[in-house]
Amino acid sequence: MLKMCVCVAALVVGASGASGIVYSGSSGSLAASAEFTTSGTQLRVYLSNTSTADIIVPADVLTAVFFEISGSPIALTRVSALLGPGSVVTNGTTPGDGVVGGEWASGFKATGYPGGFRYGISSSGLGDFGPGDRFPGPDLAPPASPNGLQFGIASAGDNPATHNGGANTPLIQNEVRFTLDGLPTDFDLNRITGVRFVYGTAYGEGQFDVPAPGTLALLGLGGLVAGRRRR
């Protein structure tokens, strides 16, 4: 039986007073977090696989996050994709500069990706992303990315020695930080109205949604809007 998704959307307030929104949740052994912050016209997305479970099969690997921004479309350009602090590449070489952009792509689809989300970031093609959608950086492993499972995000609790053949590929443990540009200077993070985390190399292998805080409250799912100060 599929366990009900536990979803939390939290307001983050940094020491400088800058704010962000964290969307995190879980479904069964899958768990993920996406933190959205802004700096001028830049949107920063910190994507983490927060599960403590081991990676056994490709459907355990976090490969994409989709999100919706209400209102008129925003033309976002790709700036960078970097390993998060302490994150490494398993079954492969960790780039010294932390640049993994050649293995990740982003895009906008006016008609919406599955679930109706118009914005997406993915390490797998999923039939929607191609080499022309990649972030800046070298292709770290063939074939040309985004393709297959490679450089998807493994869980914090992953043991690379237990991967089956399909998951025995370079993976990132356990965070990637993306920067996109093109926001209006007065952009309100409350315009981000929900996210979908996707696992594996095809839609439907594994996924769950995290609605906006107000939506959670309306649905009676225990939505939480909480402020916290970072260290």
ABEGO torsion letter per residue (X at the ends): XBBBBBBBBBBBBBAAGBBBBBBBBBBEABBBBBBBBBBEABBBBBBBBABABBBABAAABBABBBBBBBEBBBBBBBABBBBBBGBBBBGBBBBAAGBAAAABBBBBBAAEBBGGBABBBBABAGGABBAAABBBEBBABOBBOBBEABGBBBBAABBAAABBAAABBBBBOABBBBBBBGBBAABBAAABAEBBBBBEABBGABBBBBBBAAAAAAAGAGBBBBBBBBX
